[in-house]
Amino acid sequence: MTSPLRLGTRRSLMATTQSQMVADAYTRRTGRAVELVGVTTFGDVTKAHLAQLGGTGVFVSALRDKLIDDEVDFAVHSLKDLPTKQDPRFTLAALPARHDHRDALVGSCKFADLPPGARVGTGSPRRVAMLSALRPDLEYVAIRGNADTRIGKVASGELDAVVLASAGLARIGRGGEIAQIFETEELLPAPGQGALAVECRADRPDLIEFLSVLDDPATRSAVTAERAVLAALEAGCAAPVGAFAVDDGHTLNLTAVVVSIDGREAVRKSAAGSPSEAANLGRLLAAEMIAEGADRLMGEHSH
Ligand SMILES: NCc1[nH]cc(CCC(=O)O)c1CC(=O)O
């Protein structure tokens, strides 16, 4: 009998839920058992504001340490938390079919119905910038902590609403509290939002082959283009950059935006191309955006 695969996961509800989803999908497809191994990460224990931690990857490195130490076989990350520069010791063996890519408002009314001066919580400069463009009359409050903590600030009355990723809310069973989902025309999601990444060591070709049953090619081309924009802009997860692509099986349609943090200026562009040229499409779009001043808009939030 084959031994179970060991899946390293952060201990938060969102992480264990998404890890369990991937574990179940793998077992369904292959018949092989997967056991979850809980790992505590720096990103879970630190009190520092995420945007001040010097970029991406705080949730990722502890899981990668366990891969290197051979304590786990693979890990599942939220793709949007993964640095665009891939560490050569690891491979994204599968990018499963993406869940909802959009952002959602949790609160007692829709965004347009919030009274002037209402306090809206979000830790993301991207969301602050784009929401400020729609409603400059609201107060945007930097918040941190897991989704549960953030939603709690609405229940306690400290905030009128919070904005979180729809996919994450669904994963922790709080999708029912969503007052509104933002369409991409008004709030373009973070590159890779809603997608998971299945990662293992690059020196385990057999395992990469096993895990590849979970890969969804249309998701892979879409998020490859989105992440290529982010990489070419030399922006990190804290930059006010949105990107979203759809691969319909023939054509890859990509839209990206960079917004000044006050929401007053934006460079937004779209492009279409072949899914097999996803990375190029993203790079070219980013170059056009830079030519129109995108890097100036990012200011201190680049890198
Ligand atoms: N930045 C933290 C983070 N990383 C992934 C998700 C949620 C879901 C996803 O995009 O897969 C969240 C929470 C959020 O942004 O609301």
The ligand as a Tripos MOL2 file, in Angstrom:
@<TRIPOS>MOLECULE
LIG
   16    16     1     0     0
SMALL
NO_CHARGES

@<TRIPOS>ATOM
      1 N1         -3.7320   38.6170    1.9020 N.3       1 LIG1
      2 C1         -4.2210   37.5180    2.6620 C.3       1 LIG1
      3 C2         -5.0360   36.5800    1.8510 C.ar      1 LIG1
      4 N2         -4.4420   35.6950    1.0340 N.ar      1 LIG1
      5 C3         -5.4350   34.9900    0.3840 C.ar      1 LIG1
      6 C4         -6.6670   35.4570    0.8320 C.ar      1 LIG1
      7 C5         -7.9880   34.9720    0.4290 C.3       1 LIG1
      8 C6         -8.3310   34.2380   -0.7220 C.3       1 LIG1
      9 C7         -7.5110   34.1230   -1.9540 C.2       1 LIG1
     10 O1         -7.2260   35.1190   -2.6230 O.co2     1 LIG1
     11 O2         -7.2000   32.9810   -2.3200 O.co2     1 LIG1
     12 C8         -6.4210   36.4730    1.7700 C.ar      1 LIG1
     13 C9         -7.4290   37.2460    2.5320 C.3       1 LIG1
     14 C10        -8.0320   38.3900    1.7780 C.2       1 LIG1
     15 O3         -7.3980   39.0100    0.9390 O.co2     1 LIG1
     16 O4         -9.1990   38.7250    2.0700 O.co2     1 LIG1
@<TRIPOS>BOND
     1     1     2 1
     2     2     3 1
     3     3     4 ar
     4     3    12 ar
     5     4     5 ar
     6     5     6 ar
     7     6     7 1
     8     6    12 ar
     9     7     8 1
    10     8     9 1
    11     9    10 2
    12     9    11 1
    13    12    13 1
    14    13    14 1
    15    14    15 2
    16    14    16 1
@<TRIPOS>SUBSTRUCTURE
     1 LIG1         1 GROUP 0 **** ****
